[in-house]
Structure formats: C-alpha cells, structure tokens
Amino acid sequence: MSIFSKKISENEVIKFLSENPDFFLKNPNALEELEIKHESGGATSLIEKQVEIIKKKSQVTNSKLSEFLINAEFNQKLFIKVQKLILVILKARNLNTLSDQVELFFKKEFGTEKCKLFFFTQEDLFELSAERIISPEIATPVFSNLFKENTIYLGGLKHELSALVFGSKAMIEEGAICKLSSDKIAGTLALGSSRKGKFSKDSETLFLEFVLSVISHQIDSLLGKTDA
C-alpha cells in the first residue's frame, strides 16, 4: 500500500454502508474479514450481532411505548379530576363554601397533605369565617416578597411562612403557594407537604395556573353578586 494512500475514517465507512445497504450481498467474501466480538469477550457472527442490536432497539421502543401509555393514562385521570374540581368550584354559593370544597377536593382526590385557601382582608368584610382571613398588615410584607417574581411559589418553606399558612404544628417542608388573580379580593391557595420533593422548584405549574384562574373567576362572580 502506498504511503500516500488516504486513510478512510470510520464515519466514511458508516456513510458508505448506509448508502450501499446491499454491499455485503454483492461482496459476501468481505464478511469473512469482519471481526465482531460479543460484550462477554467471545466471538459472534454478524447475524447474531444484528439480532442483538434489534433486540436492544425493540426493548427501547417498548420502554418508550410503555412510558407513553402510562403518561396518557395519568393525563386522562387528571383531566377527569379537573373536570370534577371545576364543577365543585362553580357550584359554590359563597366564599366559605368554595374554600371548604376546594380544600376537601385537593386532599381527597389529589392526596394533598395540606390545602388552605386564604383571603387578605378585614374580618368584617365578605362574611368570611375568621380562619379564612389573614389581615393585609400581616399578608403584605410576607406574600409581596414571595410573589415578587412569579404568581406561584414552589419549594421549601421557612418556618415563619409555614406556621402562618399551615399552623406551627403542621411541620410542612415544601409547598406551592399560589396567588389568586381575583379583581375583588386578594388571597392565596396554599398546598403543603411534610416530604421534600413533592413541590420542587422545577415542577410543572400549568395545572395550578388553570385551577387558580377558575377559582378567581368564581370568586369575582360571587362577590359581584354581593355588590349587586
């Protein structure tokens, strides 16, 4: 072989074989020169190697299909639960009933450890029960900072915030603190867990954003009727 002969790269070989899939059919003698070793170290035939590759690809495909079906089933169940939750929200006739039903639904249907719906207002307004109220003087410095960047805060909770929202004995580690978008009254939907990882910062918020919009719309509808 000439010292000036061009050395063929592996990529060029792969490209050539891809463009000429019948190469080994036309040149069967070339198969005798191939050296294929099994992962265990022993020799194996080209056909055995092809079967091995096909099996691995099949396993990956089956795994992806199973994952797709699991996700589809999960999304279907979530959609049905969201439908039920919307009906619960729209059936509420006052803020206390709305709060009670939303909290109960999250705990029962979604397995949420703690769920609280609070309103930032004075006690003598909107006929709210006392446990549903956080005074604006207390709420403003705490939640304005929490919602500085996003309307939904996800992640670990400081003890002061956890105690204010869920109670000092709840031992809540993480939460989803969500700002209501009502035009009539400020407030928050708070979900909490004593286990880390339930409400991590990179969690998807699309579902919560939708639920918040429905709750806020119903709040405005209820308070609009009160004003009238």
N, C-alpha and C positions, 0 to 999 in steps of 0.2 A: 504493500500500500504506500502511496506517495505521501511524503511528509507534508505536502501541500494540500492533501485531501481535507475537505471540510468535515468537521465533526458534527454529526447530527444530534440535536438535543432531544430529550425525552418528549418535550412538548411537540416537537415537529413530528416525531413518530406517532404520538397520540392523534395529532391532527390528520396525518396521512391515513391511519387506520380508520378514523371516523369518516373520512371522505371516500374510503375504499373498503366498505364492510365485507366485500367478497374476496379480499386479498388472500386469506388462508384457503379459501375454496379453490382459487386459481393456483395457489402455491402450497400444496399440502406438505411438501418436504420441509418448509420453513418451520412447521410445528415441531419437527424433531429437534430443532436447535433451541427451542424455548426451555427455560429453566424456571419452574414455578414451585415455590416451597410453601407448605402449609404453615399456619401460625405456630403449630406444635413443633415445627422443625423438619417434619418429614416431607418427602416429595409427593406431589399430587398432579393429576392430569389437568389439562386445560378445561375439559368439560366439567370436572369436579369443582374447579375453581369458579367456573361460570355459575354452576348450581349454587355454590356457597354465596356468591355475590347476589344472586337473585333472591335467595332466602333472606339475606340481610335487608335487601330493599323491601321485600314483602313484609318483614317484621316492622320496619319503619313506617310503611304505608298503613299497616293495620293499627299501629300505635296512634298515628295521626287521625285515622278514622274513628278510633275509639274515643280519643280526646274530643273530636268534633261532635260526636253523638252525645257525650257527657255534657259538653257546653250547651248543646241545643236543648237537651232535657232540662238543664238548670235554668236557661233563659225562658223556657216555656213555663216552668213553675213560678219563676219570678214575675213573669208577665201576669199570670193568673192572680198572684198575691197582690200585685199593684192594682189590678182592676178592683179587687175586693176593698183595698185600702181607700181608693178613690170614692167608692160608694159609701164607705163609712164616713169619710170626711164630708161629703155632700149631704148626708142625712142629718148631720149635727145641726141643732137649732140654737145653740148658744156656745160661748167660748169655753165654759166649764165642761160641757158635754163633749165638745170637739177635743179638748185636751185629754179627757179621760179615755175616750175611744181610741185616739191615736196612740197613746202610751200603751194601752192594753194590746192593741194590734201588733205593735213592734215587739212586745215581749212574747206574745203568744205565737204569732205567725213567723217572725224572723228570729226568734230566740235571743233578742237583745236583752242583755242583763239589766241595764238601767236605761230608762227613757223618760225624759222630762220635757214638758212644754211650758215655758215661762213667758210672762209679759212684763215689760218695763213700764210701769205706770203707777199712779197713785191708787191707794186701796179703795177709795170711794168712787172710782170710775169703772164703767163697763160691767158692773155686777160680777166681778171675778172673786173667787174664793182666795183667801189670804195666801195659801200655799202655792198659788199660781203666779204670785207677784214678786218681782224684785224691783225695789224702788229705783228710779232713774239716777239718784245720787250715788247709789252703790253700783249700778249696772254700767253707767257711762265710762268711768275710768278703767273698768275691767274688760268690758267687751269691745270698746272702741279700739283698744290696742290689739285685742285678739283678732278683730276683723279688719285690721289695717291693710292687709294685702289681699285677702280672699274672704268671701262670704261664708265659706266652710273651713273650719279649722280641724285638722286631723293630726293625731299624735298624742304624745304624753301630756299629762295634765299636772300642773303644780298643785300642791296640797290645798292652797287657798281657793283656787278655782274649783277644784274637785269638791271641796267641802261646801262651797257656796251653791253649786248646782245639784250635787247628788247627796249631800249630807256628809258630815265628818266621819260617820261610821261605815260608809259605803266602801272605802278602800279601792276606789276606782283609779286604775293606772293609765288608761288611754281613753280617748273619746273622740266623737265627732260633734263639734259644737257648730250649729248651723244658724245663720242669721235669717230671720223671716223677712220677706220683701213686701209686707203689708204697707199700704198707704195710710192706714188708720191708726196702727199701734205697733210699737217696736217689740221685739221678742226674739226668742231663740228656741230651737228644737235641739235637745242635747241627748246624745246616745253615749253610754259608757260601758266599759268592760274592765274587770279586775285582772284580765290576762293581756299581756303585751302581744302585739301583732294583729289584734282584731281591727284596729283603726290606724294602721300605719300611714305615714305621710304620703306614700305613693299610691294609696288606694283610689279606685275609681269613684268619682262623685256624681256621675250623670244621674243615677237613680235618686240620690238625695236631692239634687237640684230640682228634679221634676216633682218630687213629693213636696218640697218646700213651696214651689210655685202654686201647687193645688191648695195646700193649706192656707197660704197667704191670700189667695183669691177667695176662698171660703170665708176667711176672717173679714175681709173687706166687704163681702156680701152680707154677712151677719151684722156687722157694725153699720153698714149703710142702711139696713132696715131699721136699726135702732134710732139712727139720726132722723129718719123719716117719721 
